[in-house]
């Protein structure tokens, strides 16, 4: 079975996972939330149980952080399925010392998509590097083996959902910590799924398409985000081959690029 990745917004009437993706998208009309409230709860109950201790692994990079509104929306969905608020935490750089994350039974992985100086892109797989005591030890060979982090006892088997934020992705950058609004655009999308490799692979396709549109020619990412494809072929974390990914597109198609 192909791993599923949901993209864009709105609700798909008879798909609970689509309702899940739509409920996360903050610009969806209030009427849709009201009409789909029951299905939204059902969707979340498929991945989170009331007894879970849930860590929402966010990203606080100053120029393009996970939107706090989205963090709050995710937390509310988790509360809605019966998880006590005291058993839900949101953190990034403090996860290694956070008692809630140390005792978590479920993780939700959420961050914006951007180009990255060491790994080509910063997306789902790389978002867990902060669980490592010395992140710089994963930088050699353009971060080729980032997927091994997902085998750490603190992480392994806990991730219930990956949400790659493409509201205003960064598609080009030069040097460490580079950011320029010139190289962002209002894509207004989310990629949502259980397979982080499939989501990252799809995100890369979107960035490459935007780079071609912007620069007027093929412009590969530098360095290449090979950690995503090695996560599939070397570490077997998930599926990177677009031909093997079931991509479900929800909402408008203008400017979707793939």
C-alpha positions as CSV (number, residue, x, y, z in Angstrom):
1,X,0.0,0.0,0.0
2,X,1.3,3.4,-0.9
3,X,2.0,5.9,1.9
4,X,-0.6,8.7,1.8
5,X,0.2,12.4,1.8
6,X,-2.5,15.0,1.9
7,X,-1.9,18.4,0.5
8,X,-3.7,21.8,0.3
9,X,-6.9,22.6,2.1
10,X,-10.7,22.3,2.5
11,X,-12.6,19.1,3.4
12,X,-13.2,16.0,1.4
13,X,-16.7,14.9,2.4
14,X,-16.2,11.2,3.0
15,X,-12.6,10.9,4.1
16,X,-11.8,11.3,7.8
17,X,-8.1,11.8,7.1
18,X,-9.0,14.7,4.8
19,X,-11.2,16.1,7.6
20,X,-8.1,15.9,9.8
21,X,-6.0,17.9,7.3
22,X,-8.8,20.4,6.8
23,X,-9.3,20.9,10.5
24,X,-5.7,21.9,10.8
25,X,-5.8,24.5,8.1
26,X,-6.5,27.7,9.9
27,X,-8.0,29.6,7.0
28,X,-10.8,27.1,6.4
29,X,-14.2,28.6,6.7
30,X,-15.9,28.3,10.1
31,X,-18.9,26.6,8.4
32,X,-16.7,23.8,7.3
33,X,-15.4,23.2,10.9
34,X,-19.0,23.2,12.1
35,X,-20.2,20.8,9.4
36,X,-17.3,18.4,9.9
37,X,-16.8,18.6,13.7
38,X,-17.9,15.0,14.2
39,X,-15.6,13.6,11.4
40,X,-12.7,15.7,12.7
41,X,-13.0,14.1,16.1
42,X,-13.2,10.6,14.5
43,X,-10.1,11.3,12.5
44,X,-8.0,12.3,15.5
45,X,-9.3,9.4,17.5
46,X,-7.6,7.1,14.9
47,X,-4.2,8.4,15.9
48,X,-4.4,9.7,19.4
49,X,-6.0,8.0,22.5
50,X,-7.2,9.7,25.7
51,X,-4.4,7.8,27.7
52,X,-1.6,9.2,25.5
53,X,1.0,11.6,26.7
54,X,1.4,13.8,23.6
55,X,4.5,15.9,22.6
56,X,4.0,18.3,19.8
57,X,7.4,18.7,18.3
58,X,7.4,22.2,16.8
59,X,10.1,24.4,15.3
60,X,11.1,27.8,16.6
61,X,13.6,29.0,14.0
62,X,13.3,32.7,14.2
63,X,12.7,33.6,10.6
64,X,10.2,30.9,9.8
65,X,8.8,29.2,12.9
66,X,5.8,26.9,13.2
67,X,2.8,29.3,13.5
68,X,1.6,29.5,17.1
69,X,-2.0,29.4,15.8
70,X,-1.3,26.1,14.3
71,X,0.3,24.8,17.5
72,X,-2.8,25.8,19.4
73,X,-5.1,24.2,16.8
74,X,-3.2,20.9,17.0
75,X,-3.4,21.0,20.8
76,X,-7.1,21.6,20.7
77,X,-7.7,18.6,18.5
78,X,-5.8,16.5,20.9
79,X,-7.8,17.8,23.8
80,X,-11.0,17.2,21.8
81,X,-10.3,13.4,21.8
82,X,-10.0,13.3,25.5
83,X,-6.3,13.8,26.4
84,X,-6.0,16.0,29.5
85,X,-4.3,19.3,28.9
86,X,-1.6,18.4,31.5
87,X,-0.6,15.5,29.2
88,X,0.0,17.7,26.1
89,X,3.2,19.7,25.5
90,X,4.6,21.8,22.7
91,X,8.4,22.2,22.5
92,X,11.4,22.4,20.2
93,X,14.9,23.1,21.6
94,X,14.0,22.0,25.1
95,X,12.6,18.6,24.3
96,X,15.6,16.7,25.7
97,X,15.0,18.1,29.2
98,X,11.2,18.3,29.0
99,X,9.6,15.7,31.4
100,X,6.5,15.5,29.2
101,X,8.6,14.6,26.1
102,X,10.7,12.2,28.1
103,X,7.6,10.3,29.1
104,X,5.6,10.8,25.9
105,X,3.7,8.0,24.3
106,X,2.8,9.9,21.1
107,X,4.5,12.6,19.0
108,X,3.1,15.0,16.5
109,X,5.8,16.4,14.2
110,X,5.1,19.9,12.8
111,X,7.3,22.5,11.2
112,X,7.6,24.8,8.1
113,X,9.4,23.8,4.9
114,X,12.6,25.6,4.0
115,X,15.9,25.3,2.3
116,X,18.8,24.4,4.6
117,X,22.6,25.1,4.4
118,X,23.7,21.6,5.7
119,X,20.9,19.3,4.6
120,X,19.4,20.8,1.5
121,X,16.0,21.2,3.2
122,X,14.7,21.5,6.7
123,X,11.5,19.4,6.9
124,X,10.0,16.4,8.7
125,X,13.0,14.1,9.1
126,X,15.4,16.8,10.2
127,X,12.9,18.3,12.7
128,X,14.0,15.6,15.2
129,X,17.7,16.5,15.2
130,X,17.2,18.5,18.3
131,X,16.6,15.2,20.2
132,X,20.3,14.5,19.7
133,X,22.8,15.8,22.3
134,X,25.2,17.0,19.6
135,X,23.3,17.8,16.4
136,X,26.4,18.9,14.6
137,X,27.6,15.3,14.5
138,X,24.9,14.6,11.9
139,X,26.2,17.4,9.5
140,X,28.9,15.4,7.7
141,X,28.0,14.2,4.2
142,X,25.2,16.7,3.9
143,X,23.3,15.1,6.8
144,X,23.0,11.8,5.0
145,X,22.0,9.7,8.0
146,X,19.4,11.9,9.7
147,X,16.9,9.0,9.5
148,X,18.9,7.1,12.2
149,X,17.7,9.7,14.8
150,X,14.2,8.2,14.4
151,X,15.5,4.9,15.9
152,X,16.3,6.6,19.2
153,X,14.2,5.0,22.1
154,X,12.8,8.5,22.9
155,X,11.3,8.6,19.3
156,X,11.0,5.2,17.8
157,X,7.5,4.2,16.9
158,X,5.9,7.2,18.7
159,X,5.2,9.6,15.7
160,X,1.5,9.5,15.0
161,X,1.3,12.4,12.5
162,X,3.7,14.6,10.4
163,X,2.6,18.1,9.3
164,X,4.8,20.0,7.0
165,X,3.8,23.6,6.9
166,X,3.9,25.3,3.5
167,X,2.1,28.5,4.2
168,X,5.1,30.6,3.1
169,X,7.9,28.2,2.3
170,X,11.5,29.3,1.8
171,X,12.7,27.9,-1.6
172,X,16.2,29.4,-1.9
173,X,19.0,30.4,0.5
174,X,22.7,30.9,0.6
175,X,24.8,30.2,3.7
176,X,23.9,29.2,7.3
177,X,20.7,30.7,8.7
178,X,20.0,32.6,5.5
179,X,16.5,34.0,5.1
180,X,15.0,36.5,2.6
181,X,11.3,37.2,2.1
182,X,12.2,37.4,-1.6
183,X,12.5,33.7,-1.7
184,X,9.3,32.8,0.0
185,X,5.8,32.7,-1.5
186,X,2.2,32.3,-0.3
187,X,1.7,28.6,-1.2
188,X,-0.9,28.3,1.6
189,X,-0.7,24.6,2.0
190,X,0.0,21.7,4.4
191,X,1.4,18.3,3.7
192,X,-0.1,15.8,6.2
193,X,0.6,12.1,6.6
194,X,2.1,9.3,8.7
195,X,5.2,8.8,6.5
196,X,7.8,11.5,7.1
197,X,9.9,10.4,4.1
198,X,6.9,10.6,1.7
199,X,6.0,14.1,3.0
200,X,9.6,15.3,2.7
201,X,10.0,13.9,-0.8
202,X,6.8,15.6,-1.9
203,X,7.9,18.9,-0.3
204,X,11.1,18.8,-2.2
205,X,9.2,18.4,-5.4
206,X,7.2,21.5,-4.6
207,X,10.4,23.5,-3.8
208,X,12.1,22.4,-7.0
209,X,9.0,23.3,-9.1
210,X,9.0,26.8,-7.5
211,X,12.7,27.2,-8.1
212,X,12.2,26.4,-11.8
213,X,9.3,28.9,-12.0
214,X,11.2,31.6,-10.2
215,X,14.6,31.2,-11.9
216,X,13.4,30.2,-15.3
217,X,15.4,27.1,-15.4
218,X,16.1,23.9,-13.5
219,X,17.9,24.9,-10.3
220,X,18.7,21.8,-8.1
221,X,19.0,22.3,-4.4
222,X,22.5,22.8,-3.1
223,X,23.4,20.7,-1.2
224,X,21.1,18.0,-2.4
225,X,18.6,16.7,0.2
226,X,19.9,13.2,-0.1
227,X,19.1,12.3,3.5
228,X,15.4,12.0,2.4
229,X,16.2,9.5,-0.3
230,X,18.6,7.6,1.9
231,X,16.0,7.5,4.6
232,X,14.2,5.2,2.1
233,X,16.9,3.2,0.4
234,X,19.4,2.9,3.3
235,X,17.4,3.3,6.5
236,X,13.9,2.1,5.4
237,X,12.1,4.8,7.4
238,X,9.6,5.4,4.6
239,X,9.0,5.9,0.9
240,X,10.7,8.6,-1.2
241,X,9.7,7.5,-4.7
242,X,6.9,9.7,-6.0
243,X,5.6,6.8,-8.0
244,X,5.0,4.9,-4.8
245,X,3.3,7.7,-2.9
246,X,-0.4,8.2,-2.9
247,X,-0.8,12.0,-3.0
248,X,-4.3,13.2,-2.2
249,X,-4.9,16.8,-3.2
250,X,-7.6,18.6,-1.2
251,X,-8.9,22.0,-2.1
252,X,-8.0,24.4,-4.9
253,X,-5.4,23.4,-7.5
254,X,-4.2,26.8,-8.6
255,X,-0.5,27.1,-8.0
256,X,-0.2,23.6,-6.5
257,X,2.9,23.0,-8.7
258,X,2.8,19.2,-8.6
